[in-house]
Amino acid sequence: MSNLSLEERLAQMGRDLRQELADGKQLGGAFFSRLGKLFVEELLGAEVGDALGRGSHERREGHQAGYRNGYKSRTLRTAEGPLELDVPQVRDFSVDGHDQPYRSAIWQGLGRRSVCLEKLVAEMYARGCSTRDIEDLLKEISDDGQTTLLSKSSVSQVTEVLWEQFEAFTKRDLSGFDVVYLFADAVHESLKQQVGACSQAVLVSWGVLRDGSKVLLHMSLGNKESQDSWLEHFRSLVSRGLPTPLTVTSDGAPGLIKAVEAMWPEAERIRCWFHKMKNILDKVPDDQRETIKRLLYDVRDAPDHETGVKRARAFIDEYRHKLPSAAACFENDLEASLNHLKLPTLHHKSIRTTNLVERGFEEERRRSKVIPKFRTEKECLKLVFATLWRASQRWLKVKFTEIERRQLEAYIRVRQAMGKNVRETAAAA
């Protein structure tokens, strides 16, 4: 640490600056680093003076505790690169007669990573960068292109904010979400275990609200898509106040179907056509796929439920013997496959598949290729959550005009006439 006064150090810096400018040098990051070093060191020195109750060259009086004890070289990382600072040390320090180590509030504050940098790191991780990638990218954007702004371990610590966000998400109150249409699906990820790797299912549910908004509702981990795993997932929704939905759209996973019917027996179950079409077409010869696809589209896109049932029966009668496996696959769970046709026409496209979150899953899978196997459940959940949550912020609303409200009201009246305990919704009011 220089023994020069602040005035003398500034004067010396001014002379150096004038010489550099005279030599044609640009006013760059090095100058501001020197200025920052001077400023921080003077602040730290003044803070010690306040704590001890005397200046650096004043003698200690009897009631004053603590002594200056030289300096320790410390590094402060900044956007301009590292600052090598001489941090003043204090010994025999006490407060109100109680001995305690001296801690600089200024140094502790400066030592914290900037909020902007932490947000940047969290976003980079959520968008698919590995911790090593982030460390390297931050090094590239440093002033000299060589300074490590954050180590890989520090990046891992910063991304803990994603876990905190996930925990808050899974505990939030859902009573304010007037869900009309509910959706459920899962994404499978590999986790490193002590003995090899195993696949875990991340269960996801989302909904369309009475005002047309789409909202991500819950995520949980299950070692498989079992009925028990899905029941636990759905119970979390209900325990946090989620109203009973009118419909639930899902694929044909047996455990999921059983859980939906057990949790919401009054809700109409809708079979996802994206998965249904894929399963059927996998059983069709290549030279007939386009013909079968057009016929399936005719059923799926029927103008009403009655027409859809007629077209479905005609397809089954036509292909029961020609393509028995495909016809049997189509006939399986047929009622649920046609239930979307009972609802407002404009909503058919939005409620007949789980494609909305499937696209989010595809984005998540692309990002998780950076980390082929997650080391822990925590790593898996926070990345899947970060990806899907950010995707959900871009989801477009479903239209609920007066026409859709009247159609939905008629649907509810029919269900109630069948003895179903279907709740009224504000969308249908």
BELDA-V271058 format. One record per pair of residues at least 12 apart in sequence whose ideal C-beta (glycine too) atoms are under 10 Angstrom apart, sorted by sequence separation. I is the first residue (numbers start at 1). J is the second residue. D is the distance in whole Angstrom. If there is no record, write none. Layout:
{{I/J/D} {I/J/D}}
This chain:
{{52/64/6} {53/65/9} {54/66/10} {56/68/7} {73/85/7} {74/86/8} {75/87/10} {90/102/4} {122/134/10} {136/148/9} {137/149/10} {138/150/6} {188/200/7} {189/201/8} {204/216/8} {205/217/5} {206/218/8} {220/232/7} {221/233/9} {248/260/5} {257/269/7} {280/292/7} {281/293/6} {284/296/10} {299/311/5} {300/312/10} {315/327/7} {316/328/9} {319/331/10} {339/351/9} {340/352/4} {368/380/8} {371/383/7} {412/424/7} {52/65/8} {53/66/9} {72/85/9} {73/86/6} {74/87/5} {89/102/8} {90/103/9} {121/134/6} {124/137/7} {135/148/7} {138/151/10} {187/200/9} {188/201/5} {189/202/6} {204/217/8} {205/218/5} {206/219/10} {220/233/5} {247/260/10} {248/261/9} {256/269/10} {280/293/9} {298/311/6} {299/312/5} {339/352/9} {340/353/9} {370/383/9} {412/425/7} {17/31/6} {51/65/9} {52/66/5} {54/68/9} {71/85/9} {72/86/8} {73/87/8} {88/102/9} {90/104/9} {120/134/9} {121/135/10} {124/138/9} {135/149/8} {186/200/10} {187/201/7} {188/202/8} {204/218/7} {205/219/8} {219/233/9} {220/234/10} {234/248/9} {257/271/9} {298/312/9} {299/313/10} {316/330/7} {338/352/10} {16/31/9} {51/66/7} {52/67/8} {71/86/4} {72/87/5} {89/104/10} {134/149/10} {135/150/6} {186/201/4} {187/202/5} {203/218/8} {204/219/5} {205/220/9} {218/233/6} {245/260/10} {248/263/9} {277/292/9} {281/296/8} {296/311/9} {299/314/9} {315/330/7} {316/331/5} {337/352/9} {368/383/6} {409/424/9} {412/427/10} {413/428/9} {52/68/7} {70/86/9} {71/87/6} {72/88/8} {88/104/8} {121/137/10} {134/150/7} {135/151/6} {136/152/9} {138/154/10} {185/201/10} {186/202/6} {187/203/9} {203/219/7} {204/220/8} {217/233/10} {218/234/9} {220/236/7} {248/264/6} {277/293/7} {280/296/7} {295/311/8} {296/312/9} {298/314/9} {299/315/6} {315/331/9} {367/383/7} {368/384/8} {409/425/9} {412/428/5} {17/34/9} {70/87/10} {71/88/6} {72/89/6} {87/104/7} {120/137/9} {121/138/8} {135/152/5} {138/155/8} {185/202/10} {186/203/5} {187/204/7} {202/219/6} {203/220/5} {219/236/10} {220/237/10} {247/264/9} {295/312/10} {298/315/8} {299/316/10} {367/384/9} {408/425/7} {411/428/8} {412/429/10} {13/31/8} {16/34/8} {17/35/9} {48/66/9} {70/88/8} {71/89/6} {120/138/8} {134/152/8} {135/153/9} {185/203/8} {186/204/7} {202/220/8} {203/221/7} {218/236/6} {246/264/9} {312/330/7} {313/331/9} {316/334/8} {409/427/9} {410/428/9} {49/68/9} {69/88/8} {70/89/6} {87/106/10} {88/107/9} {131/150/9} {133/152/10} {135/154/8} {184/203/7} {185/204/6} {186/205/10} {201/220/9} {202/221/6} {203/222/6} {217/236/9} {218/237/6} {244/263/9} {245/264/7} {248/267/5} {249/268/10} {250/269/7} {252/271/6} {277/296/6} {295/314/9} {296/315/7} {312/331/8} {364/383/7} {365/384/10} {367/386/9} {368/387/8} {408/427/6} {409/428/4} {48/68/7} {68/88/6} {69/89/4} {70/90/10} {87/107/6} {131/151/9} {132/152/6} {134/154/10} {135/155/6} {184/204/7} {185/205/8} {201/221/7} {202/222/8} {217/237/6} {230/250/9} {244/264/6} {246/266/9} {247/267/6} {248/268/8} {249/269/8} {250/270/8} {251/271/8} {252/272/8} {276/296/8} {277/297/9} {295/315/6} {364/384/5} {367/387/6} {405/425/9} {408/428/4} {409/429/8} {13/34/6} {48/69/10} {68/89/7} {69/90/6} {70/91/9} {117/138/8} {120/141/10} {131/152/5} {134/155/5} {183/204/8} {184/205/5} {185/206/9} {200/221/6} {201/222/5} {244/265/10} {245/266/10} {246/267/6} {247/268/5} {248/269/6} {249/270/4} {250/271/7} {251/272/5} {313/334/9} {364/385/9} {366/387/9} {405/426/9} {407/428/9} {408/429/10} {13/35/7} {67/89/9} {68/90/6} {69/91/4} {85/107/9} {130/152/9} {131/153/8} {133/155/9} {134/156/10} {183/205/7} {184/206/8} {200/222/7} {201/223/7} {203/225/7} {218/240/8} {234/256/10} {244/266/6} {245/267/5} {246/268/7} {247/269/7} {248/270/7} {249/271/8} {250/272/6} {253/275/9} {312/334/6} {364/386/9} {365/387/9} {405/427/6} {406/428/8} {45/68/9} {67/90/7} {68/91/8} {69/92/8} {131/154/9} {132/155/9} {182/205/6} {183/206/5} {184/207/10} {200/223/6} {201/224/6} {217/240/9} {230/253/8} {233/256/9} {244/267/6} {245/268/9} {247/270/5} {249/272/6} {251/274/8} {252/275/6} {273/296/8} {277/300/8} {292/315/9} {295/318/8} {312/335/10} {361/384/9} {364/387/4} {404/427/8} {405/428/6} {13/37/10} {66/90/5} {67/91/5} {69/93/10} {131/155/4} {134/158/9} {182/206/8} {183/207/7} {199/223/8} {200/224/8} {201/225/5} {218/242/9} {231/255/9} {235/259/10} {249/273/9} {251/275/4} {252/276/7} {273/297/9} {276/300/9} {295/319/8} {360/384/9} {363/387/6} {364/388/7} {404/428/9} {405/429/8} {9/34/10} {10/35/9} {13/38/7} {65/90/10} {66/91/7} {67/92/6} {85/110/9} {130/155/9} {131/156/5} {134/159/9} {181/206/9} {182/207/5} {183/208/8} {198/223/7} {199/224/8} {201/226/9} {205/230/9} {217/242/7} {230/255/6} {231/256/10} {234/259/6} {238/263/7} {250/275/9} {251/276/8} {309/334/9} {312/337/8} {363/388/8} {12/38/10} {45/71/9} {66/92/5} {67/93/8} {129/155/9} {131/157/10} {179/205/10} {181/207/6} {182/208/8} {198/224/10} {203/229/6} {225/251/9} {227/253/9} {229/255/7} {230/256/5} {233/259/8} {234/260/8} {237/263/9} {238/264/9} {273/299/9} {308/334/10} {309/335/9} {312/338/6} {361/387/9} {400/426/10} {44/71/9} {65/92/7} {66/93/4} {83/110/9} {131/158/9} {179/206/9} {180/207/7} {181/208/4} {203/230/6} {226/253/9} {227/254/8} {228/255/8} {229/256/9} {230/257/9} {231/258/8} {232/259/9} {237/264/10} {251/278/10} {252/279/7} {273/300/5} {292/319/8} {311/338/9} {360/387/7} {361/388/8} {363/390/9} {364/391/8} {400/427/6} {9/37/10} {10/38/7} {65/93/6} {66/94/7} {121/149/9} {131/159/8} {179/207/4} {180/208/6} {181/209/9} {201/229/7} {205/233/7} {225/253/5} {226/254/9} {227/255/4} {230/258/8} {231/259/5} {234/262/8} {235/263/7} {251/279/9} {273/301/10} {360/388/5} {363/391/6} {400/428/10} {9/38/6} {65/94/4} {66/95/10} {120/149/10} {121/150/7} {178/207/9} {179/208/7} {180/209/7} {181/210/10} {201/230/9} {203/232/9} {204/233/9} {205/234/8} {224/253/10} {225/254/9} {226/255/5} {227/256/8} {230/259/3} {231/260/9} {234/263/4} {308/337/9} {309/338/6} {360/389/9} {362/391/10} {41/71/9} {44/74/10} {64/94/10} {65/95/8} {120/150/10} {125/155/7} {177/207/7} {179/209/6} {180/210/6} {191/221/9} {203/233/5} {207/237/9} {225/255/5} {226/256/9} {227/257/9} {228/258/10} {229/259/8} {230/260/8} {233/263/9} {234/264/8} {292/322/10} {296/326/10} {308/338/5} {360/390/9} {361/391/9} {65/96/10} {76/107/8} {124/155/9} {125/156/9} {178/209/6} {179/210/8} {180/211/9} {183/214/9} {203/234/9} {205/236/9} {224/255/8} {225/256/6} {227/258/4} {228/259/8} {231/262/6} {288/319/9} {292/323/7} {299/330/8} {307/338/10} {308/339/10} {357/388/7} {360/391/4} {6/38/8} {9/41/9} {10/42/10} {56/88/9} {60/92/10} {65/97/8} {78/110/9} {117/149/7} {118/150/9} {177/209/6} {178/210/4} {180/212/9} {187/219/10} {189/221/9} {191/223/9} {205/237/7} {226/258/9} {227/259/5} {230/262/9} {231/263/6} {306/338/10} {308/340/9} {309/341/8} {359/391/7} {360/392/7} {6/39/10} {9/42/8} {65/98/10} {66/99/10} {69/102/9} {74/107/8} {77/110/10} {117/150/7} {121/154/9} {122/155/9} {125/158/8} {126/159/8} {174/207/9} {176/209/9} {177/210/9} {178/211/8} {181/214/9} {184/217/9} {186/219/10} {203/236/10} {210/243/10} {222/255/9} {226/259/9} {227/260/10} {230/263/8} {305/338/6} {308/341/4} {65/99/8} {76/110/6} {77/111/9} {121/155/6} {124/158/10} {125/159/5} {183/217/9} {184/218/9} {186/220/10} {225/259/9} {227/261/10} {288/322/9} {292/326/7} {296/330/7} {305/339/8} {307/341/8} {308/342/9} {357/391/8} {360/394/10} {6/41/9} {76/111/7} {79/114/8} {114/149/10} {121/156/10} {124/159/9} {178/213/10} {182/217/8} {186/221/10} {207/242/8} {227/262/7} {284/319/9} {288/323/7} {292/327/10} {295/330/10} {299/334/9} {305/340/9} {306/341/8} {356/391/9} {357/392/8} {360/395/9} {2/38/9} {6/42/6} {40/76/7} {66/102/7} {74/110/10} {75/111/10} {77/113/8} {78/114/9} {113/149/9} {118/154/10} {121/157/9} {122/158/6} {125/161/10} {126/162/6} {177/213/9} {179/215/8} {186/222/8} {188/224/9} {207/243/10} {302/338/8} {305/341/4} {306/342/10} {356/392/9} {359/395/10} {5/42/10} {51/88/10} {65/102/10} {74/111/9} {77/114/10} {79/116/9} {113/150/7} {118/155/10} {121/158/4} {122/159/6} {125/162/7} {188/225/9} {205/242/9} {208/245/9} {300/337/8} {304/341/6} {305/342/5} {40/78/10} {52/90/7} {79/117/8} {120/158/9} {121/159/7} {122/160/9} {177/215/6} {179/217/8} {186/224/9} {207/245/7} {208/246/10} {285/323/8} {288/326/9} {292/330/9} {299/337/8} {300/338/9} {302/340/10} {303/341/8} {304/342/8} {305/343/9} {357/395/9} {2/41/9} {6/45/9} {37/76/9} {48/87/10} {49/88/9} {51/90/7} {118/157/9} {119/158/9} {122/161/5} {123/162/10} {126/165/10} {186/225/5} {208/247/9} {280/319/10} {284/323/6} {299/338/8} {302/341/6} {356/395/7} {1/41/7} {6/46/10} {36/76/8} {48/88/5} {77/117/9} {118/158/5} {121/161/9} {122/162/6} {177/217/7} {185/225/9} {205/245/10} {207/247/10} {283/323/7} {300/340/8} {301/341/9} {308/348/10} {356/396/10} {44/85/8} {45/86/9} {47/88/8} {48/89/9} {52/93/8} {113/154/8} {117/158/8} {118/159/9} {174/215/9} {184/225/10} {207/248/9} {208/249/10} {283/324/9} {284/325/9} {285/326/9} {296/337/10} {300/341/9} {304/345/8} {36/78/7} {41/83/9} {44/86/9} {45/87/9} {46/88/10} {48/90/6} {51/93/7} {118/160/10} {119/161/8} {207/249/10} {283/325/4} {284/326/5} {299/341/9} {303/345/7} {40/83/7} {44/87/6} {45/88/6} {118/161/7} {122/165/9} {174/217/7} {186/229/9} {205/248/9} {206/249/10} {280/323/9} {282/325/9} {283/326/4} {1/45/8} {36/80/7} {41/85/6} {44/88/6} {51/95/9} {113/157/9} {174/218/8} {186/230/9} {282/326/9} {283/327/9} {33/78/8} {40/85/6} {41/86/6} {48/93/10} {113/158/7} {172/217/9} {205/250/9} {280/325/9} {281/326/8} {283/328/9} {284/329/10} {303/348/9} {32/78/9} {37/83/5} {40/86/10} {41/87/8} {172/218/9} {184/230/7} {280/326/5} {283/329/6} {302/348/9} {350/396/9} {32/79/10} {33/80/5} {36/83/6} {37/84/7} {38/85/10} {40/87/9} {41/88/8} {169/216/8} {170/217/10} {186/233/9} {279/326/9} {280/327/9} {282/329/8} {283/330/9} {301/348/7} {350/397/10} {351/398/8} {32/80/6} {33/81/6} {37/85/6} {169/217/9} {170/218/6} {280/328/10} {281/329/9} {300/348/8} {301/349/9} {350/398/5} {29/78/9} {31/80/10} {33/82/9} {34/83/9} {36/85/9} {37/86/9} {169/218/8} {170/219/7} {184/233/8} {280/329/5} {300/349/10} {349/398/9} {350/399/9} {29/79/9} {30/80/8} {33/83/6} {52/102/9} {169/219/7} {170/220/7} {184/234/8} {279/329/5} {280/330/5} {5/56/10} {29/80/4} {30/81/9} {33/84/9} {51/102/7} {279/330/9} {301/352/9} {347/398/6} {28/80/9} {29/81/7} {51/103/10} {182/234/9} {201/253/9} {280/332/10} {300/352/7} {346/398/8} {347/399/8} {3/56/10} {51/104/8} {166/219/7} {184/237/10} {203/256/9} {276/329/8} {277/330/10} {279/332/9} {300/353/10} {346/399/6} {347/400/9} {48/102/8} {51/105/10} {201/255/10} {276/330/8} {344/398/9} {346/400/9} {47/102/10} {182/237/8} {201/256/10} {344/399/9} {346/401/8} {48/104/8} {203/259/10} {276/332/9} {344/400/8} {47/104/6} {276/333/8} {344/401/9} {346/403/7} {347/404/7} {47/105/7} {48/106/10} {179/237/9} {276/334/10} {345/403/8} {346/404/6} {47/106/5} {344/403/7} {345/404/8} {44/104/6} {46/106/9} {47/107/8} {82/142/9} {177/237/9} {182/242/8} {276/336/9} {344/404/4} {347/407/8} {43/104/9} {77/138/10} {81/142/6} {82/143/10} {182/243/10} {271/332/9} {276/337/6} {343/404/9} {344/405/8} {346/407/8} {347/408/8} {44/106/6} {79/141/8} {80/142/8} {81/143/4} {82/144/10} {174/236/9} {182/244/9} {183/245/9} {271/333/5} {344/406/9} {345/407/7} {43/106/6} {44/107/6} {79/142/8} {80/143/5} {81/144/6} {174/237/6} {177/240/10} {179/242/6} {180/243/9} {182/245/4} {271/334/8} {344/407/4} {43/107/9} {78/142/9} {79/143/7} {80/144/9} {81/145/10} {174/238/9} {177/241/8} {178/242/10} {179/243/6} {181/245/6} {182/246/8} {183/247/9} {184/248/7} {185/249/9} {186/250/10} {269/333/9} {271/335/9} {272/336/9} {273/337/7} {343/407/7} {344/408/6} {77/142/9} {78/143/9} {81/146/9} {82/147/6} {171/236/9} {174/239/9} {175/240/7} {176/241/8} {177/242/6} {178/243/6} {179/244/8} {180/245/7} {181/246/7} {182/247/7} {183/248/7} {184/249/7} {185/250/7} {186/251/9} {271/336/4} {272/337/9} {342/407/10} {343/408/7} {344/409/10} {40/106/8} {44/110/9} {81/147/5} {82/148/9} {170/236/7} {174/240/4} {175/241/3} {176/242/10} {177/243/8} {179/245/5} {180/246/5} {181/247/5} {182/248/5} {183/249/5} {184/250/5} {185/251/6} {269/335/9} {270/336/6} {271/337/4} {344/410/9} {40/107/9} {43/110/9} {80/147/9} {82/149/9} {173/240/6} {174/241/5} {175/242/7} {176/243/10} {178/245/10} {179/246/8} {180/247/8} {181/248/8} {182/249/7} {183/250/7} {184/251/9} {186/253/8} {268/335/10} {269/336/5} {270/337/8} {271/338/9} {273/340/8} {344/411/8} {79/147/10} {81/149/9} {172/240/7} {173/241/6} {174/242/4} {175/243/8} {177/245/10} {179/247/10} {181/249/7} {182/250/9} {185/253/9} {268/336/8} {269/337/10} {270/338/9} {271/339/8} {272/340/10} {342/410/10} {343/411/6} {1/70/8} {78/147/9} {171/240/8} {172/241/10} {173/242/10} {174/243/8} {179/248/10} {184/253/9} {186/255/10} {270/339/5} {271/340/9} {342/411/6} {1/71/5} {40/110/7} {77/147/7} {79/149/8} {170/240/9} {186/256/8} {269/339/7} {270/340/5} {1/72/10} {77/148/8} {78/149/9} {185/256/8} {268/339/5} {270/341/10} {1/73/9} {77/149/6} {184/256/6} {268/340/9} {270/342/9} {342/414/8} {77/150/8} {270/343/9} {342/415/9} {268/342/7} {184/259/8} {268/343/8} {273/348/10} {184/260/7} {257/333/8} {260/336/10} {273/349/10} {276/352/9} {277/353/9} {77/154/10} {252/329/10} {276/353/9} {182/260/9} {274/352/8} {275/353/8} {257/336/8} {272/351/10} {273/352/5} {274/353/4} {275/354/8} {252/332/8} {272/352/7} {273/353/5} {274/354/7} {275/355/10} {252/333/6} {270/351/6} {271/352/8} {272/353/5} {273/354/9} {274/355/5} {182/264/8} {270/352/7} {271/353/10} {272/354/5} {273/355/9} {270/353/9} {272/355/8} {275/358/9} {344/427/10} {1/85/9} {2/86/8} {252/336/9} {270/354/10} {274/358/7} {1/86/4} {182/267/7} {252/337/9} {1/87/9} {181/267/10} {250/336/9} {272/358/9} {1/88/8} {181/268/10} {183/270/9} {185/272/8} {249/336/9} {182/270/10} {184/272/10} {248/336/10} {181/270/8} {183/272/9} {185/274/10} {247/336/10} {185/275/9} {249/339/9} {248/339/10} {249/340/8} {247/339/7} {247/340/8} {247/342/9} {247/343/7} {246/343/8} {247/347/10} {249/350/9} {249/351/6} {251/353/9} {248/351/10} {249/352/7} {251/354/7} {247/351/6} {249/353/7} {250/354/7} {246/351/10} {249/354/6} {249/355/10} {305/411/10} {249/356/10} {251/358/10} {33/143/8} {32/143/9} {29/142/10} {30/143/9} {29/143/5} {30/144/10} {28/143/8} {29/144/8} {212/347/9} {214/350/9} {212/350/9} {208/347/8} {216/356/10} {216/357/8} {208/350/7} {214/356/7} {208/351/7} {214/357/10} {268/411/9} {216/360/9} {268/415/7} {206/354/9} {208/356/9} {267/415/10} {266/415/8} {204/354/9} {206/356/7} {266/416/10} {206/357/6} {205/357/9} {268/420/9} {204/357/6} {266/419/10} {267/420/9} {206/360/9} {266/420/5} {268/422/9} {265/420/9} {266/421/5} {267/422/8} {204/360/8} {221/377/6} {265/421/9} {266/422/6} {204/361/8} {221/378/10} {266/423/8} {181/340/10} {202/361/9} {221/380/7} {204/364/10} {221/381/6} {220/381/9} {181/343/8} {202/364/9} {219/381/7} {246/408/8} {180/343/9} {221/384/9} {180/344/10} {247/411/9} {219/384/7} {246/411/8} {181/347/7} {219/385/6} {246/412/7} {180/347/9} {183/350/10} {183/351/8} {185/353/10} {186/354/10} {181/350/8} {182/351/10} {185/354/4} {216/385/9} {219/388/7} {246/415/8} {181/351/5} {183/353/9} {184/354/7} {185/355/9} {187/357/8} {219/389/9} {180/351/9} {183/354/5} {185/356/9} {186/357/10} {187/358/9} {183/355/10} {185/357/6} {216/388/6} {183/356/7} {184/357/9} {185/358/7} {187/360/9} {188/361/9} {216/389/6} {183/357/7} {187/361/5} {200/374/8} {216/390/10} {185/360/10} {186/361/9} {187/362/9} {189/364/9} {197/372/9} {198/373/9} {202/377/9} {216/391/8} {217/392/10} {185/361/7} {189/365/9} {197/373/5} {216/392/4} {246/422/7} {187/364/6} {188/365/9} {196/373/10} {197/374/9} {200/377/7} {215/392/7} {216/393/9} {244/421/9} {246/423/8} {187/365/7} {190/368/9} {202/380/7} {214/392/7} {244/422/8} {245/423/9} {189/368/6} {192/371/10} {202/381/7} {216/395/8} {244/423/6} {246/425/7} {192/372/9} {193/373/9} {200/380/7} {204/384/8} {214/394/10} {215/395/8} {243/423/7} {245/425/9} {187/368/9} {190/371/10} {192/373/5} {200/381/9} {202/383/10} {204/385/9} {214/395/4} {246/427/9} {189/371/9} {190/372/7} {191/373/7} {192/374/7} {193/375/10} {202/384/5} {206/388/9} {213/395/8} {214/396/7} {243/425/8} {246/428/9} {189/372/10} {190/373/4} {191/374/5} {192/375/5} {202/385/9} {213/396/10} {214/397/7} {189/373/8} {190/374/7} {191/375/8} {192/376/8} {204/388/7} {212/396/9} {213/397/6} {214/398/7} {189/374/6} {191/376/7} {212/397/4} {213/398/8} {191/377/7} {202/388/9} {206/392/7} {211/397/7} {212/398/4} {192/379/9} {208/395/9} {211/398/9} {212/399/6} {213/400/10} {189/377/9} {191/379/8} {209/397/9} {212/400/5} {191/380/6} {206/395/8} {208/397/9} {209/398/9} {211/400/7} {212/401/10} {189/379/9} {190/380/9} {208/398/5} {210/400/7} {189/380/5} {209/400/9} {189/381/9} {208/400/9} {212/404/9} {187/380/10} {189/383/9} {189/384/7} {210/405/9} {187/384/6} {210/408/9} {187/387/10} {187/388/9} {170/381/9} {166/378/9} {167/381/9} {163/378/6} {166/381/6} {167/382/9} {170/385/9} {210/425/5} {211/426/8} {212/427/8} {162/378/10} {163/379/9} {166/382/5} {169/385/7} {209/425/9} {210/426/5} {211/427/8} {162/379/10} {165/382/8} {166/383/10} {181/398/8} {209/426/9} {210/427/4} {160/378/9} {163/381/8} {164/382/9} {166/384/9} {167/385/10} {180/398/9} {209/427/8} {210/428/8} {162/381/9} {163/382/5} {166/385/4} {208/427/10} {210/429/9} {159/379/9} {162/382/4} {165/385/7} {166/386/8} {169/389/7} {180/400/9} {161/382/9} {162/383/8} {165/386/8} {160/382/8} {163/385/9} {156/379/9} {159/382/7} {162/385/7} {163/386/10} {166/389/8} {159/383/9} {162/386/5} {165/389/8} {161/386/10} {159/386/9} {162/389/9} {180/408/7} {128/363/9} {127/363/9} {128/364/9} {130/367/10} {133/370/7} {128/366/7} {129/367/9} {132/370/9} {128/367/3} {131/370/10} {127/367/7} {128/368/8} {130/370/5} {131/371/9} {126/367/8} {128/369/8} {129/370/7} {130/371/6} {125/367/9} {128/370/5} {128/371/9} {125/370/10} {178/423/10} {180/425/6} {125/371/10} {179/425/9} {180/426/9} {178/425/6} {180/427/6} {178/426/6} {180/428/8} {178/427/8} {128/383/8} {126/382/9} {125/382/8} {126/383/7} {125/383/7} {128/386/10} {126/385/9} {127/386/8} {128/387/8} {122/382/10} {126/386/3} {127/387/8} {125/386/7} {126/387/6} {123/386/9} {126/389/8} {127/390/8} {122/386/8} {126/390/6} {123/390/9}}
